């Protein structure tokens, strides 16, 4: 968890400029992303379910699966961690349990969405949303269930794809009134739609930048000018890692060796440093037997 000297996510969102949060999906990606000094990290549901369970992000992961990953990542991170909480894993009582669990695990914010259960990845087809009144109640419960206002509620609506942008904007407004701290209108399909979102709200807005998804991937300056305050890049590192691993496994399968692979590899010594071996070695030297 981030220590007391680290500004909270709420404080950072009050500062000028766009807050950029890369996606992290396991402990290696967490350690690596944090080494670059980002102001926030985003625990992607898509990537976490894929890496932890080897399954699609389609409502198959349980609360227990995910809160365990939140605890592990937030427990190691010094950077505020925004954690995907899907639909809250059930009804209103489940929402309370999920919010309390994520907050206790050390997350700085939880993202909750208005999809029907089982949910689906926001840039895949077939998503359906619950009645707006039901999601409003979920947001109210979420806001009331946290022990500190420093733990933020990110309210996401997936209504754009099935009901249109106007319906999505109305939902986001209702979620803001219900107590959300950050608004996330998922998968707008053009820069013009993104501008309409940016003009509609005073609360901080989240942009979901998914390469190959439904939403244009814009530059930092473009997102700031439109009115976004937070940008997440949930699967960029995972896409890059999978492509690199494909090349490695293909080369080893074809040649029977890693010799001559045309793939950039991090030096093994740097990887040991990233994973904390220097601390292990220092400990061993200090307590070595005479």
Steps between C-alpha positions, in 0.01 A plus 500: 500500500619855436648654816387811683752720320355413158223735383163328481331439170240764588778753558667411172175542310477858631839585348533641146546271203400152396564214741632198308454150642648205310343159533660242730386140503747303714777565748774532238308762303420678826865519605610612156232767452564643845870539422411769243343733756140516378251689715254209497471141382195318367435137592334385180224243534564366151870449563469381858240236415710392202826473692360365827238259367576463130138588424313773310374809680140382482377492859686180586727647767350518848536759772744269679711466185524873451533630856795267542671662203414848631657413834817367339544795263399780735705342777813532289428828322595842631298653214120541532329199342165526322340155504234357271204379709279387208131518597574466872452121487132496586225708658513795738633301793774364272583856395554596863716193558703563184563867572608429856720215383675698227555794733640276774724333243665835432351617170466875448185465290253241380340499156138381489297455182133484407508184290275204555665198659699328361685805378716516187809695401397853404636481146336169408144449366192378683507728804171584669437743784281486808225761563649835591313502831671178604845641427419822685427291808828314454695826485324632810582183691860511377546862612342429839701182559852639481673598820679800346409748227858458376389165357345597168199357316546484123158457338505346155211478256499263203179645359659670198526185288143375543297809598695785342709787627212713630387216727857449618531870586174493697622197693833661581319807632282281721807319633668831578197608704504161678851560635753391237838674511616423144282439192589242235286498185626186331575461128406827331557442129644828375694802613182705467321270743791534740471879476130481586587297808770747599260794474224335701648457848695676772615181674830344389455293185681178415604409145558133422771467236479149350712442191278331242186580702195712422641833621766711322834499682588869540810680617541642849451854370184403311346329802578800720348744250183292477458506877619164625684484832606135514613267220546127545688271261375165630640250251784680318777327696319165484461524123870578465601219737287239320641601162858474633428161658354374172824585325707331771296179509485483121876539473573235762250261341647548152869489590509312827702779661480859619828574324451752221151614601417837347309617809612767747572335836552674830838406645455232763687712754250784458211262550647375826528861619139572400376202697689598815791257508738774616309515829528121531874511444545785750300305757712192446823698539380660820394175662762271347651245733858577604 
